[in-house]
Amino acid sequence: MLVQDVTRTDNVKDTWAGGEHGAILLDDGDYLDTNDMTSEEVAAWATHMDSENTACMNSPSEARLAAVRAEVLQALAVMIYGAREFLEESVYDLEYGQDSFDMPELFQAFKKEEARRSGMLESHIVSPSGCATSMLHLQLHYPTFTTKTPNDGQTLDASNCCIRILIEKGFAASDTHWYEAYFRRLTAASVRHLANVADEWKEEVKQLHDEFSYRCQSLSKKVLLVFGAFNRKQFGERHNVENITVRLSCGSPTLMGIVRNDAQKILFVVVYAWHPEYLVRN
C-alpha cells in the first residue's frame, strides 16, 4: 500500500496496491482521499502543506463568523433548552473540572514519569498550549515529527502543517487551550484513522497519557472542539453525551454534543471536527 509522502513536492499522487487510488498521508495517520479532488486541488493542498506563508489562506471573515455563530445559536435554542443562554453568558461556572490544579507543574510530573516508565526520550513529549482557563479548548490526536522543534515542543506548533491550518482559521493561544490525546511524538502511522497509535506501548504508559489527557479534558470551558474519528470515539466512551446534528446553510451538517452533570446542568458543548485538511477545502 502506497500513500503520498507529504515531505516531497514532486510526487503529488501515488497508488494503492490493486489499482489507482490517490491518498495523502496526514500527520495523525489519517488519509486524505484525493479521488474526488481535481488535479488543481491536489496540487494546491500539497503546496499548502509545504508552505509557511499562508497566514490569510481560508481565514473566515468577521461577517461570516458572526453569521455562522448566530445560526448555531438559533439552532441550539430550538433543539436544546438552555444551550443558547449557556453559550451567551459572559462568565461561566467553574464547578466542573480541576481549575485549581497547576497545569505546568502537573505536566512536568507527567513528563518525567512517562519517560521513566517508557524508557523513551523525555524531550519528545509535547506540552499543552494556550490558556487553560479559556472558554474554548481543542483536542487533537498526537504530535508527529513534522515540525521544526522536535524537542520540548508544544501542541500549538506553527511549523506543523495541520496545526498551521487551524492557526490560519483564527485559533490563537491567547484565548484557546490546546492538548493531545497522546503527548509523545510519533511517526505518522500507516493505519486507518480509528486505530490506536499507542497500541504497542506498555499498558502503564498508555494509562499515563489517558489520565493526563483526561485531566486536560476536565478543565472548565464552554466549548470543546474534538478533532478526528479516534478522539470522537474515545470521547463518547468517556462521557454521557447528548449528540445532536446542527444543519448550517454554509456547509455540511455539524455533529455536536451536550455534556451535563448529574443535576442535568450543561457543563460544556462538544463539537466534532474533521481532520484539519478538510478545512482547506471549505
Secondary structure, DSSP 8 states (H G I E B T S, - for coil): ---B-TT-SS-----BTTB---EEE-TTS-EEE-TTS-HHHHHHHHHHHT-S--TTTT---HHHHHHHHHHHHHHHHHHSTTHHHHHH-SS----SS-TTS-HHHHHHHHHHHHHHHH-S-GGGB-B-EE-TTSSEEEEES--BS-SS--SS-BSS-TTSHHHHHHHHTT--GGGEEEEESS-B-B---SS-TTS-TTTTS-HHHHHHHHHHHHHHHTS--SEEEEESHHHHHHHHHHS-EEEEEE--TTSS-EEEEEEE-TT--EEEEEEEE--GGGGGG-
